[in-house]
Amino acid sequence: MKPINFVPGDIISVHQIIKEDSKTRIQVFEGTVLGIKGRGENKSFTVRKVVSNVAVERIWPVESPSIQKIDLKAKSKKKVRRAKLYYLRKSVK
């Protein structure tokens, strides 16, 4: 089991293995963690990033074999008082 060392509000980068034809490559998705749900092997997390004023969200299971590694880029600047940060969807920055 991969240890989860991030909480909602943190900025992480997820390195995912992408298979295209006979080649494999690593794609990096960097954004803010909106929430973590589930427990045990059913645990998943949601990451959101904004690319040219279009928001993109991805949901991954923690136990996904396609995730190579997860890097913690920055902790939240403020103290987060919610378990799910869905209110960030309304503010596109």
C-alpha positions in Angstrom: 0.0 0.0 0.0 1.3 3.4 -0.9 1.4 5.8 2.1 -0.7 8.9 1.8 1.3 11.8 3.0 -1.0 14.6 1.7 -4.2 16.1 2.8 -6.9 18.2 1.0 -5.5 21.6 0.0 -1.9 20.4 -0.7 -0.4 20.7 -4.2 0.8 17.4 -5.5 2.1 15.9 -8.8 1.0 12.5 -9.8 3.3 10.6 -12.2 1.1 8.2 -14.2 2.3 5.5 -16.7 0.6 5.9 -20.1 0.7 3.1 -22.6 0.5 4.1 -26.2 0.8 1.3 -28.8 4.1 -0.3 -28.0 5.6 2.6 -26.0 5.1 3.7 -22.4 5.7 7.1 -21.1 5.2 9.0 -17.8 2.6 11.8 -17.7 2.7 14.3 -14.8 -0.5 15.8 -13.5 0.1 18.6 -11.0 -2.7 20.3 -9.0 -4.6 20.8 -5.8 -6.0 17.9 -3.8 -9.8 18.4 -3.5 -10.5 15.4 -1.4 -9.7 11.9 -0.3 -12.6 9.4 0.0 -12.9 5.8 1.0 -10.7 3.7 3.1 -8.4 0.7 2.8 -8.0 -0.5 -0.8 -11.1 1.5 -1.9 -9.4 4.9 -1.1 -9.2 7.4 -3.9 -8.3 11.0 -4.3 -9.3 13.9 -6.5 -6.8 16.4 -8.0 -7.7 19.6 -9.8 -5.7 21.9 -12.0 -6.5 24.9 -14.2 -5.0 25.0 -17.7 -5.7 28.3 -19.7 -8.9 29.0 -17.7 -10.2 25.5 -18.1 -10.4 23.4 -15.0 -9.4 19.7 -15.2 -10.1 17.2 -12.5 -8.8 13.6 -12.2 -9.7 10.9 -9.8 -7.3 8.1 -9.0 -7.5 5.1 -6.7 -4.5 5.0 -4.3 -3.8 1.4 -5.2 -3.8 2.1 -9.0 -1.0 0.2 -10.8 -0.7 3.1 -13.3 0.6 5.5 -10.6 4.3 5.4 -10.5 4.8 8.0 -7.7 3.2 10.9 -6.0 5.3 14.0 -5.1 4.2 16.6 -2.5 5.0 20.0 -4.0 3.6 22.3 -1.4 1.5 22.2 1.7 -1.6 24.3 2.0 -0.8 28.0 2.8 -3.8 28.3 5.1 -5.2 25.8 7.6 -7.8 23.7 5.8 -11.0 23.2 7.8 -12.9 21.0 5.4 -12.5 17.4 4.3 -13.7 18.1 0.7 -12.7 21.4 -1.0 -15.5 21.4 -3.6 -16.0 25.1 -3.1 -12.8 25.7 -5.2 -14.8 24.6 -8.3 -16.7 27.9 -8.2 -13.5 30.0 -8.4 -11.6 29.5 -11.6 -8.3 31.3 -11.2 
